[in-house]
């Protein structure tokens, strides 16, 4: 018997829309895409890319570098820093 755990995740809107489109194109569910992605990530034999630490303050002029409450903005920073979504 397969036991599954229901969970909630916060994903950037653009990422979820891409996942829904891919699921629709391939006749799959978003859940199956997420499951496959996690399995692939966890099974990778190479070590993950090192994470860079973002500064917690802003520019000297007082403008914030990124709004940490904005998931899409954080995702874009991650893409810019690591070159992958």
Secondary structure as the mmCIF struct_conf table of DSSP 4:
data_model
#
loop_
_struct_conf.conf_type_id
_struct_conf.id
_struct_conf.beg_label_comp_id
_struct_conf.beg_label_asym_id
_struct_conf.beg_label_seq_id
_struct_conf.end_label_comp_id
_struct_conf.end_label_asym_id
_struct_conf.end_label_seq_id
HELX_RH_AL_P HELX_RH_AL_P1 UNK A 13 UNK A 26
TURN_TY1_P TURN_TY1_P1 UNK A 27 UNK A 27
HELX_RH_AL_P HELX_RH_AL_P2 UNK A 30 UNK A 43
BEND BEND1 UNK A 45 UNK A 46
HELX_LH_PP_P HELX_LH_PP_P1 UNK A 47 UNK A 55
BEND BEND2 UNK A 56 UNK A 57
TURN_TY1_P TURN_TY1_P2 UNK A 60 UNK A 61
BEND BEND3 UNK A 62 UNK A 62
BEND BEND4 UNK A 65 UNK A 65
TURN_TY1_P TURN_TY1_P3 UNK A 68 UNK A 69
HELX_RH_AL_P HELX_RH_AL_P3 UNK A 71 UNK A 82
BEND BEND5 UNK A 83 UNK A 83
#
